[in-house]
Each structure stands twice: as C-alpha cells, then as structure tokens.
Amino acid sequence: MNRQHGWLWSVLLVASWAFMHSPASLAQDWPVWRGPTLDGHAPGTAVATVPLVWSENQNVAWRASVPGKGHASPIVVGGSVFLLTHEEQNQTICLLKYNASNGAPMGKLVLHRGVISPSYLHKKNTVASSTPSSDGKTVYVVAQVGDAIYASAVSVQGQLLWQRAIAPYRAADGWFGYGASPLLVGNALVVPVETDNREGGLFAVSKSNGAPLWRALRPQETGYSSPILAEIAGRPQILISGGHQVAAYQPQDGRLLWQVKATSRTTCGTMVWKNNMVFASGGFPEPGTYGVMVNKQGAEVVWQNRVKCYEQSMVVAGDYLYGFADNGIAFCWRCSDGLEMWKQRLGGPVSASPLLVGDRIYASNERGVTFVFRASPQGFQLLGENVLGDSSFASPIYADGKLFLRHASSKNGVRQEFLVAIAKNVK
C-alpha cells in the first residue's frame, strides 16, 4: 500500500480561513457523526431554514458531483463540507472538500492508494462508509485498507498530519467490510474494530500524533456499531452495542463500567439515550430493540421488542424513541417502558439514520426518498415525501442553515454520486 502524504487544497481557502472560524460559523457546524450533540439533533434554529418539501428543481441551494463511491455522511466545519470517497477506478480513498455556501470544490486529498474493495464486501457497503470527525482544526478519518484499519489526521487546510494502522482486520464468517465511525473524546480518537478474533476491541489513540493510549476488550464477535459519548447516571461514558450486549466504557482509560446482555450478535446502529435510559437495536442473526436502565450499580433491560433497526440508528425526541426499521416501517415508542405509540409503513429498505429538526424527523430510505414526519406520540403525521436520485445510504445532516444529503443517480448503467444542499425558498 502506498500512502499519499502531500496535499491539494485550493489556495483560496487560506485567505478566508480566519473569517470562516468565527464563533457564528462554528455554531452552525456539524463536525462529527450524529452531530454536535451526538444524538442526531439539529439545533433549534434549524427548523426556520429547512423545508418540508424539495425536488430536483425546488429548494435546492446547490448540487455538487462527488467522484467515486461512499456511504459516509458529510461533516461541516467552519463553512466547509468534508466527505470521504473511494474512487475504484483510481484505487484511492480520498477526503473531499466543498464550500458549504455554494458547493464549489475546494480540495481533494488522497489518503490511500492501491485500495481494492475486498471480495467479501457487502453489496450495500463501501470502503468509504465511515463518517469523519473533526475538532474544528483537524479532520480525522478511519478506513479499511487491505487487511487493516487505518486512522488519518488531516488539518482543515489539507495537510496530512499523521496516519497509523490501528488494528488488523481480516475477513471471517459474516464480515461485510468496515463501516464504523470514530469518536472524539478529549485528547483521544476512539476507533472500534469489532472482530471475531483477539485482535479487536475499542482503540484510543492520541489526536496529536496517533500514539496508542488504551485498548478496551470487546466480545469476539463481528460488529459494525460506532461508539458514542453520553452522560448517563451522572458520569460520562462511551456507549456501544454488539456481541449480544450493551456496554459502557470509561472515556479516560477504556475501563468497562457496565455491561448487560441485550441486542443480537451483530449491530450497526449507534446507541441513543434519554436521562438514565439507553437504547440499542440490531441486527443479526436475530432482531430486537432494547431499552436499558442505567444506575450507579450497573444496568438492566427494562423492555424489548422484535423490531429491527440494523444499519441505521434511532433518535430520541422528548420522552419518546423513534425508529425507522429495515422493512420501511416507522415506529414511536415511549422511552420509559417501550410502549408502542404508533407505527406507520413508509417504504424501505433503510440504511440511513434519521435527523431531528425541531419537531420533525427527516428519514431517508435506500431508494433516495426522504420522508418528513412529525415527532409526536399522538399519531403519525406525514409532512413531506421527497425524492432525489435513486440511491441514498448516507444520513442527512444539518449545518450552515441547510440540510445536506449525499445520494446517487444511475442512468444507462452509469452511477453518479451527488452532494446536495437543501434550503427554504430556493428555486
């Protein structure tokens, strides 16, 4: 494997960098997987700028072509959109950069060369499925390259700061290829490598140079879930599901805080929480959604059902949990006891995670349809049904006053990906 250590950003970026990192612009960022609050919630002001309906020629602020293929969601930092992609023809994994205001391409950095999709890669996966994370100064990227997981740190100006192999990643029974997103915690980058051998675990490396900090052992089971940081029962903890369990780890050193038997062997979604309750869903081979109560002594499952939210995460709004299941049915459950408030068939299959904007949920299926419905336990209320292209695996995000969608369109056997910014009153 050859690695590209140079950079190729637009020189126009340098002159405008100080302006773009003003406090006002930082408030509009979506810098990590699941957003600034780590729970798929857009800020309260977003509802004023994000429309209920759009189409190819309505409420589209801009559209930009994306080379290659990837299911990673975009992030937005200081007025710029960063996106991971795999160009199969060139055998490269690249970090792309766009102007969040107008979609103009601003740079392309080759992170890895000679990258070929593994033979066992699932047809719904790519080797660019991990959403980057940023602290506002550096963008951190994780990707599978050959038989290992690599982490890279790139300055927002486009310089590769460091790159390190985190752990081996070898094919085994039921492997679909890597897809988890990294988590920033203090001075650490936490990278999950969920495998069915002893080489896996949760790995924390230094943000500054990639040096190993700690490793937390995980069940020796294949998994794809991303870790998330939440304050539960009065203390911060890293939550992750998979391996027939839900578990929490201490952010400082990776020490196991608690674990409880729940979910299936393999999960993909990121956990969500409400007060002292945490929620997870899976997966394979058996489906199930679980509500777990956490206290200072440990945790216990208080409710469960057989709904399968596998690749996608769920979202909490108020006292209720919302899921968009694999079969295309949307659900609303009461957080405290799992009581089903309503369910509604919308249409699947589903891989993207929902976004909460005010009292609205924006949820995309794999066919390029984004449904907008009310986050209310009183009953299902459809507010919009919008189509862009014919394929959508990345999750919708909000930043810079706009909704950002990554989707693809296929015509005459040729597939092209796009990054689209959606905003009100744009013709």
Beta strands, then each sheet from edge to edge (+ up, - down):
strand 1: 60-66
strand 2: 75-77
strand 3: 80-87
strand 4: 92-99
strand 5: 105-113
strand 6: 133-134
strand 7: 138-145
strand 8: 148-155
strand 9: 160-168
strand 10: 183-185
strand 11: 188-193
strand 12: 201-206
strand 13: 212-216
strand 14: 228-232
strand 15: 235-241
strand 16: 245-249
strand 17: 256-261
strand 18: 272-274
strand 19: 277-282
strand 20: 288-295
strand 21: 298-305
strand 22: 315-317
strand 23: 320-324
strand 24: 329-334
strand 25: 340-345
strand 26: 355-357
strand 27: 360-364
strand 28: 369-374
strand 29: 382-387
strand 30: 397-399
strand 31: 402-411
strand 32: 414-422
sheet 1: 1+ 32- 31+ 30-
sheet 2: 2+ 3- 4+ 5-
sheet 3: 6+ 7- 8+ 9-
sheet 4: 10+ 11- 12+ 13-
sheet 5: 14+ 15- 16+ 17-
sheet 6: 18+ 19- 20+ 21-
sheet 7: 22+ 23- 24+ 25-
sheet 8: 26+ 27- 28+ 29-
end
